[in-house]
């Protein structure tokens, strides 16, 4: 009986050896890749959390400087965020707040640079869209209408499409392109929610151009087909 069991055990061992000789390298490689991927993911998560924590500390310094009205320290904190934590939300937030402070102090060239950086480097498309809109406003103040129009010429995330169309209409009006402005306002009117106060403002702009809002909205291209 013992010999029978020994033979069975030996046969099982031989089968295991054969299986391992056939598939062992592949199994080892798969395990290495799996554990490597897990380690890389954990490392990435740790790096992201560390980046967010450090960026939050710098943003606190920026916020303190903003409350004190210290532009030099605001710019320094934003510079540090931009250099080391460019893709974080904190860097985009600091950029938008710094640009507002620069506009309030009539530092329009400085605000242009700040907003241009946010528009190009923010890790969140909402901040990018908002930066393009505000940058177009600064360029309008400087009478750089062609450049302002470029800022609202591209595609925008859905929540910003109507605002971009409205701003485009404003710029075209300043360029005395009334027909194109009416088309842009019509697009904005169509895209804004019915209950939106902005929609009423766009309606007034259309009426000032002698355009019927509903008729123009009906002929405006759908946001889904926007090129």
C-alpha positions, 0 to 999 in steps of 0.5 A: 500500500505504501509503495502504491502511494509512493508511486502515485506521489512520484507520478504527481510530482513528475506531472508537476515538474512537467507542467512547470517546465512547460509553463513555469517561465510564462507564469513567472513572467505574468506574475512579475508583470502583474506585481510590477503593474500593481507596484507602479500603480501604488507608486503613482497613487502615492506620487499623486497624493504627495503632489496634491498635499504639497500643492495644497501647502503652496496654495495656502501660502498663495491664499494668505498672500491674496488676503493680505493683498501682497502681489509679490508673494502671490506671484511667487507662490504661483510661480512655485506651483507652476514650476513644480505642480503645473497639472494640479487644480491648485495651480489653475486656481492660483492662476485664475485668482492672480489674473483677477488681481492683476486685472483689478490693478490694471496689469493687463499684460501680466494678466494675459501671461497668467491666463495664457499659461492656465489656458495651455497648462491647466490639468482641468479642461474647465479651468482651460475654458474659463481661462480662454474666456477671461483672456478674451476679455482682457484682449478686448480691453486692449482692443486686440480683437483678432486675438480675442476672437481666437480665444473663443474660436475653438471647441469648448466643453458643453457647460461653456459653449453658450458663454463662448458663443456669447463672447464671440458675439460681443467681439464681432460686434466690436469688429462691426460684423453685425451679421456674424455677431447675430449668428453667434448670439443666436447660437448662445441663445439656443445653447443657454438653458431656458431659465438662465438669466444669461439667455435673457441678456442674449435675447436683448442683444439679438433684439438690438440687432433687429433679430428675432431670437427664436428665429435666429436660434432655429437657424443656428447650428446645433452644439452637437454638430459644431465644428 
